[in-house]
Amino acid sequence: MEAILDTGSEIIWTQCLPCLNCYYQRNPIFDPSKSSTYKEKQCNTPDQSSCDYALLYGDQSYSKGSLATETVTIQSSSGHSYVMPETVIGCSHNSSGFLTTASGIVGLSWTSLSLISQMGKNMLGAFSYCFSPEGTSKINFGSNAIVSGDGTVSTTMFTKKEKPGFYYLNLDAVSVGETRVETLGTPFHAVDGNMVIDSGTTFTYLPASYCSLVRESVEKVVTAERVTYANDDTLCYKTDTMDIFPVITMHFSGGADLVLDKNNTYMAYGQEAICLMIMCGPMTPIAEEAVFGNRAQNNFLVGYDHSSLLVSFKPTVCGVTQDKPRDSVSAASFLQFNIKFVLFIFVLSLIRL
């Protein structure tokens, strides 16, 4: 199967037959009846014997189905395979709202049913990925996932009792060129995590009141003509060059200053404009107010380490055969699993015997 990698999602699920309401996917829909290792989980509640699940995502897409166990094989680009028998997966019979042709989602959150949790202690609760805006991206697990070396910065990751699956970072400030916009003194300020880092969300979102301060700082630098679009308050300018835009730096706690490339924070809108890709306010009413999305993470090797409770970032040219740090001609050798930007395609093989 091909699936979206999502650090903000808790379950590994794929569309399954019989499919009551499914979106179009590129590969054939998984048929559990043809797998000898598939076994539906039994909850034995008064209302039902199967264990059902229902997931609603921040963009209003959803997946509903039954939990089961299945043998999952992760195909590595190194030629090795990692086999996970009796892995708990979701078999979705009702899913909608997904703008993808992938078969489902691979959850990488903190929770017990995510892929990294089910991989067990031998993977040390560690994974890293390197998203490329073009070409092939990579994901690494276990000791091979530790991010270190020149240019690496690390920040503490937090969890929230009310939303235990998310990885939270603490954003202290955003610099727009030489202007530093502090969260201190605003409702956005925190010391225990105020921003979700999410591989499954494309753009970066900030609370409206704080975001307006960041946007104002951009407006003071850019002198090009503003362009507006109906029902869209994105900050856009009539230009065909990013040279006129200021560099944006995200300052996370612990001195983790992430200097973002302009392609991480600005995007061409057709042939006539370039827009700031930091959005003000949540994507939808049920979404998180502050999200560090995957576009901003392009060309960074991003590592999550559950043992040290750190998220690390290393500027890297992702997408090449062997990822190269931006300031070095050499790179560490990783066990690599292929994924594809922007959908972050993750190759899983459900065993059919």
matplotlib code that plots the C-alpha trace (Angstrom):
import matplotlib.pyplot as plt

x = [0.0, 1.0, 0.1, 0.5, 3.1, 1.5, 3.1, -0.2, -2.1, -2.4, -3.4, -2.0, -5.0, -5.8, -9.0, -10.5, -13.1, -16.0, -15.9, -19.1, -17.7, -14.2, -12.2, -10.2, -6.8, -4.2, -3.5, -6.1, -8.1, -6.9, -9.1, -8.8, -10.5, -7.4, -4.9, -4.3, -2.6, -5.4, -7.5, -10.2, -9.9, -12.7, -13.9, -16.9, -18.9, -22.7, -23.2, -20.7, -18.1, -15.6, -13.4, -14.5, -12.6, -13.5, -10.9, -11.7, -8.8, -8.2, -9.2, -12.5, -11.5, -12.4, -11.8, -14.1, -13.7, -12.6, -9.3, -7.5, -4.1, -2.0, 1.6, 3.2, 6.5, 8.4, 10.4, 13.7, 15.6, 18.7, 17.1, 16.3, 12.8, 11.4, 8.6, 6.0, 3.7, 0.3, 0.5, -2.7, -4.1, -7.4, -9.4, -11.4, -14.7, -15.8, -13.3, -13.7, -12.1, -8.6, -6.9, -4.6, -4.5, -2.7, -4.4, -4.4, -2.4, 0.6, 0.3, 3.6, 2.3, 3.1, 0.2, 0.4, -1.1, 1.2, 3.9, 6.9, 5.2, 4.4, 7.9, 9.0, 12.0, 14.6, 13.8, 14.4, 11.3, 13.4, 12.6, 13.7, 12.7, 14.1, 11.4, 12.4, 10.4, 11.3, 12.7, 12.7, 12.4, 13.6, 12.5, 14.8, 14.2, 16.1, 19.7, 20.0, 17.5, 19.6, 20.2, 23.6, 26.6, 27.4, 24.4, 22.1, 19.8, 17.5, 14.5, 12.3, 9.2, 6.1, 2.9, -0.5, -2.9, -5.9, -4.3, -1.7, -0.9, 0.6, 4.3, 4.4, 7.3, 7.7, 8.0, 9.7, 9.8, 9.8, 12.3, 11.4, 14.7, 16.3, 13.0, 12.3, 8.7, 8.5, 5.7, 6.4, 3.6, 1.1, -1.5, 0.5, 3.5, 4.1, 6.9, 5.4, 4.7, 2.5, 3.0, 2.4, 5.0, 3.0, 4.3, 0.7, -0.1, 1.3, 1.4, 2.4, -0.3, 0.0, -2.7, -4.4, -3.3, 0.3, 0.4, -0.7, 2.4, 4.5, 2.6, 3.0, 6.8, 6.8, 4.7, 7.2, 10.0, 8.2, 7.4, 5.8, 2.1, -0.3, -2.5, -5.8, -8.0, -11.7, -12.3, -8.6, -6.6, -3.2, -0.5, 0.4, 2.5, 2.6, 6.1, 8.0, 11.0, 11.6, 14.5, 12.3, 11.1, 12.8, 14.3, 12.1, 13.6, 11.7, 13.1, 12.3, 13.1, 16.6, 18.3, 17.0, 17.0, 15.7, 16.6, 14.1, 14.8, 12.5, 10.9, 9.9, 7.9, 6.8, 5.2, 4.4, 0.7, 0.2, 2.4, 1.4, 2.2, 4.2, 2.5, 3.5, 2.8, 2.4, -1.4, -3.2, -5.7, -6.5, -7.0, -10.5, -12.4, -11.3, -7.7, -4.7, -4.1, -0.4, 1.1, 4.6, 3.8, 5.8, 6.6, 8.6, 10.5, 11.7, 15.4, 15.8, 16.7, 14.1, 14.6, 12.2, 13.8, 11.3, 14.1, 15.7, 12.4, 14.1, 13.2, 16.4, 16.8, 19.8, 19.9, 20.2, 19.8, 17.0, 16.1, 19.5, 20.7, 22.6, 21.4, 24.1, 24.2, 24.1, 27.5, 29.3, 30.2, 29.7, 26.7, 26.0, 24.8, 21.1, 18.8, 16.4, 12.7, 11.3, 8.6, 7.3, 6.7, 4.1, 1.9, 4.8, 4.2, 5.2, 5.5, 3.9, 3.3, 0.3, 1.1, -1.2, -0.7]
y = [0.0, 3.6, 5.9, 9.4, 9.8, 11.7, 12.6, 14.0, 10.8, 7.8, 4.8, 3.0, 2.5, 1.6, 1.5, -2.0, -4.1, -4.1, -0.3, 1.5, 5.0, 5.3, 7.9, 6.9, 5.4, 4.5, 0.9, -1.8, -1.6, -4.1, -7.2, -8.7, -12.0, -12.8, -12.5, -15.4, -13.2, -10.7, -11.0, -8.6, -7.5, -8.4, -5.9, -7.9, -5.0, -5.2, -3.2, -4.9, -7.6, -5.9, -2.9, 0.0, 3.3, 6.8, 9.5, 13.1, 15.2, 18.9, 19.4, 17.7, 14.5, 11.3, 7.5, 5.0, 1.2, -1.7, -2.5, -5.7, -7.3, -7.9, -8.7, -5.5, -5.5, -2.3, -2.4, -0.6, 1.1, -0.8, -4.0, -5.2, -5.7, -5.1, -7.5, -6.7, -9.6, -8.9, -5.1, -3.3, -1.5, 0.2, -1.3, 1.6, 1.0, 4.7, 7.5, 10.8, 14.3, 13.1, 14.9, 12.0, 8.7, 7.0, 4.0, 5.4, 7.0, 5.8, 7.4, 8.4, 10.0, 9.4, 6.9, 3.2, 2.3, 4.4, 2.8, 3.9, 2.7, -0.7, -1.1, -1.8, -1.0, -2.0, 1.1, 3.2, 5.4, 7.3, 8.3, 11.0, 12.2, 14.4, 15.9, 17.0, 19.5, 17.3, 13.8, 11.1, 11.8, 9.6, 8.2, 6.5, 4.5, 3.5, 4.3, 5.4, 8.1, 10.1, 13.6, 15.1, 16.9, 20.4, 22.7, 20.5, 22.4, 20.7, 21.7, 20.0, 18.2, 18.3, 16.4, 17.7, 15.5, 16.8, 15.9, 13.2, 12.2, 15.4, 16.5, 20.1, 22.5, 25.8, 28.7, 31.7, 34.1, 34.6, 36.8, 38.6, 39.7, 41.6, 42.1, 39.7, 39.2, 37.8, 35.6, 37.0, 39.5, 37.8, 35.1, 32.7, 32.7, 29.4, 27.4, 23.9, 23.8, 26.1, 24.7, 21.3, 19.9, 18.0, 16.1, 15.8, 19.5, 21.4, 25.0, 26.7, 28.2, 30.8, 32.2, 35.1, 37.8, 36.8, 36.0, 39.6, 40.9, 38.6, 39.7, 43.3, 42.8, 41.3, 44.1, 46.7, 45.0, 44.1, 47.2, 45.4, 45.8, 43.7, 41.2, 40.0, 37.1, 36.5, 34.6, 34.4, 36.7, 35.2, 37.9, 38.0, 40.4, 41.0, 39.8, 36.9, 37.0, 35.9, 38.2, 41.0, 38.9, 38.8, 35.6, 34.1, 32.4, 30.3, 30.5, 27.4, 27.0, 25.9, 28.1, 26.2, 28.9, 27.5, 29.8, 28.9, 29.0, 31.4, 28.4, 27.1, 30.2, 31.7, 30.2, 31.3, 31.7, 31.1, 33.3, 36.6, 36.6, 35.2, 34.6, 34.1, 30.6, 31.3, 31.3, 33.3, 31.3, 27.5, 25.7, 24.7, 25.3, 21.9, 22.2, 23.4, 27.1, 26.8, 24.2, 23.9, 22.3, 20.1, 22.9, 24.7, 21.5, 21.0, 20.3, 19.7, 16.3, 16.2, 13.8, 12.7, 11.0, 9.8, 8.9, 12.3, 14.2, 16.2, 17.2, 18.0, 19.8, 19.7, 21.7, 19.0, 18.8, 16.1, 14.0, 13.0, 9.4, 10.2, 13.3, 16.0, 18.6, 22.0, 22.9, 19.6, 17.3, 14.2, 12.7, 9.8, 6.6, 5.9, 3.0, 4.6, 4.1, 5.8, 8.4, 10.9, 14.7, 16.2, 13.2, 11.5, 8.1, 5.3, 1.8, -0.9, -4.4, -6.2, -9.9, -11.9, -15.7]
z = [0.0, -0.3, 2.6, 3.9, 6.8, 9.6, 12.9, 14.0, 13.5, 15.9, 13.7, 10.7, 8.4, 4.8, 2.8, 2.8, 1.0, 1.3, 0.9, 1.7, 1.0, -0.3, -2.2, -5.3, -4.7, -7.2, -6.0, -5.6, -2.3, 0.3, 0.5, 4.0, 2.9, 0.8, 3.7, 5.9, 8.6, 8.8, 12.0, 13.1, 16.8, 19.1, 21.7, 23.0, 24.1, 24.6, 21.4, 19.1, 18.9, 16.6, 17.6, 15.6, 15.2, 13.9, 13.0, 12.2, 10.9, 11.1, 7.5, 8.1, 6.3, 8.1, 8.3, 9.9, 10.1, 12.3, 14.0, 13.1, 13.3, 10.2, 9.3, 8.0, 6.1, 5.6, 2.4, 2.7, -0.1, 1.2, 0.1, 3.7, 5.0, 8.5, 9.3, 12.0, 12.7, 14.5, 13.9, 14.8, 11.8, 10.9, 8.1, 6.7, 5.1, 5.1, 4.3, 2.6, 2.2, 1.4, -1.5, -2.3, -4.3, -1.4, 0.3, 3.8, 6.6, 8.7, 12.1, 13.8, 16.9, 20.6, 21.0, 21.4, 18.0, 15.9, 13.7, 15.8, 19.0, 17.5, 16.2, 19.7, 21.9, 19.4, 17.4, 20.5, 19.8, 17.3, 13.7, 11.3, 7.9, 5.2, 2.9, -0.5, -2.6, -5.6, -6.0, -3.3, 0.4, 3.2, 6.6, 9.1, 12.2, 15.4, 16.0, 12.3, 12.9, 15.4, 14.0, 14.9, 13.4, 12.2, 11.9, 14.1, 16.5, 19.0, 21.0, 23.6, 22.5, 24.8, 25.1, 26.3, 28.4, 26.5, 23.2, 24.0, 20.4, 19.2, 19.3, 20.6, 20.3, 22.1, 19.7, 21.5, 18.6, 14.8, 13.1, 9.9, 8.5, 11.4, 13.2, 16.0, 16.9, 20.5, 21.7, 25.2, 26.1, 23.8, 24.5, 22.4, 24.8, 26.6, 28.2, 27.9, 24.1, 22.0, 18.5, 16.9, 14.5, 11.9, 8.8, 7.6, 7.3, 4.4, 5.6, 8.8, 11.0, 13.8, 16.1, 14.4, 16.9, 16.9, 13.1, 12.4, 14.0, 11.8, 8.7, 9.6, 9.8, 6.3, 4.9, 6.2, 4.2, 0.9, -1.3, -4.2, -5.1, -3.0, -4.7, -3.1, -3.9, -3.1, 0.2, 0.8, 3.2, 2.3, 2.1, -1.6, -3.8, -7.5, -8.3, -10.0, -7.7, -4.1, -3.7, -2.4, 0.6, 4.0, 5.4, 8.2, 11.3, 13.8, 17.3, 19.3, 23.0, 23.9, 21.3, 18.3, 15.7, 12.4, 9.5, 6.8, 3.1, 1.2, -0.6, 2.8, 3.6, 0.3, -2.7, -6.3, -6.9, -10.6, -12.8, -11.2, -7.5, -4.6, -1.3, 2.4, 3.4, 7.1, 7.7, 10.3, 12.4, 12.4, 9.1, 10.3, 13.6, 15.0, 13.9, 16.1, 16.1, 15.7, 13.4, 12.0, 8.6, 6.2, 3.7, 6.3, 7.0, 3.4, 3.2, 6.9, 8.4, 11.2, 14.0, 16.8, 19.9, 22.5, 24.9, 25.1, 24.4, 21.7, 18.1, 16.1, 12.8, 10.5, 7.2, 4.5, 0.8, 0.8, -2.2, -3.4, -3.2, -0.1, 1.8, 2.0, 4.7, 3.2, 4.5, 4.0, 1.2, 3.3, 5.2, 7.6, 6.1, 7.0, 6.6, 4.2, 3.4, 0.3, 0.6, -1.9, -1.3, -0.9, 0.0, 1.8, 0.3, 2.6, 1.2, 3.3, 2.2, 3.7, 3.5, 1.3, 1.4]

ax = plt.figure().add_subplot(projection="3d")
ax.plot(x, y, z, "-o")
ax.set_aspect("equal")
plt.show()
